[in-house]
């Protein structure tokens, strides 16, 4: 499932009657997985932020499109919300 901008992974899963499994969250932190399920086919970029992993929003500055932002370090937080970059 792919959430919309402003939605947390947790809220997206709950809306589908499911729940997030924190130990599996790192599986989506992969460029190939992101490209399979999201519409952007751009490159991947290492990034740090509570809203990662995420796709760059359509209304973001053109200098940031089309790339994915992949959270490479730190703790992944499935309660974080997707924001514009």
C-alpha positions as CSV (number, residue, x, y, z in Angstrom):
1,X,0.0,0.0,0.0
2,X,1.2,3.5,-0.8
3,X,-0.1,6.4,1.3
4,X,-0.8,9.9,0.2
5,X,1.1,13.0,1.1
6,X,0.4,13.8,4.8
7,X,-0.5,10.2,5.7
8,X,1.6,8.1,8.0
9,X,2.2,4.4,7.2
10,X,0.4,3.5,10.3
11,X,-2.8,5.3,9.3
12,X,-2.7,3.9,5.8
13,X,-2.4,0.3,7.1
14,X,-5.2,0.9,9.7
15,X,-7.5,2.3,6.9
16,X,-7.1,-1.1,5.1
17,X,-7.8,-3.0,8.3
18,X,-4.2,-4.0,8.7
19,X,-1.3,-2.9,11.0
20,X,2.3,-2.0,10.4
21,X,5.0,-4.4,11.5
22,X,8.0,-2.4,12.6
23,X,10.4,-5.3,12.1
24,X,9.4,-5.5,8.4
25,X,9.5,-1.8,7.7
26,X,13.2,-1.9,6.6
27,X,12.1,-4.1,3.6
28,X,10.5,-1.1,1.9
29,X,13.7,0.9,2.3
30,X,15.0,-0.3,-1.0
31,X,15.1,1.5,-4.4
32,X,13.7,-1.5,-6.3
33,X,10.8,-1.9,-4.0
34,X,10.0,1.8,-4.1
35,X,10.1,1.8,-7.9
36,X,7.8,-1.2,-8.1
37,X,5.0,0.4,-6.0
38,X,5.4,4.1,-6.6
39,X,4.8,6.1,-9.8
40,X,8.2,7.8,-10.1
41,X,10.8,5.9,-12.1
42,X,13.6,8.3,-11.2
43,X,16.8,7.5,-9.3
44,X,17.2,6.9,-5.6
45,X,18.8,9.3,-3.2
46,X,20.0,8.7,0.4
47,X,18.2,10.9,2.8
48,X,17.5,11.3,6.5
49,X,14.2,12.3,7.9
50,X,11.2,11.2,9.8
51,X,9.1,11.0,6.7
52,X,11.5,8.6,4.9
53,X,11.3,6.4,2.9
54,X,9.1,8.5,0.6
55,X,8.6,9.7,-3.0
56,X,9.3,13.3,-3.8
57,X,5.9,15.1,-4.0
58,X,4.7,16.2,-7.5
59,X,4.5,19.8,-6.3
60,X,8.1,19.8,-5.1
61,X,10.7,22.0,-6.8
62,X,11.7,20.5,-10.2
63,X,15.3,20.2,-8.9
64,X,14.1,17.4,-6.6
65,X,12.1,15.5,-9.2
66,X,12.0,12.7,-10.2
67,X,13.9,11.0,-7.4
68,X,13.0,8.8,-4.4
69,X,14.2,9.7,-1.0
70,X,15.4,6.6,0.8
71,X,16.0,6.7,4.6
72,X,19.4,5.0,4.9
73,X,20.4,5.7,8.5
74,X,18.7,6.1,11.8
75,X,15.4,4.6,13.0
76,X,12.5,4.1,10.6
77,X,9.3,5.5,12.0
78,X,6.0,4.2,10.5
79,X,4.1,6.9,12.4
80,X,5.8,9.7,10.6
81,X,3.9,11.5,7.9
82,X,4.9,12.1,4.2
83,X,5.7,15.7,3.5
84,X,6.7,17.8,0.5
85,X,10.4,18.0,-0.3
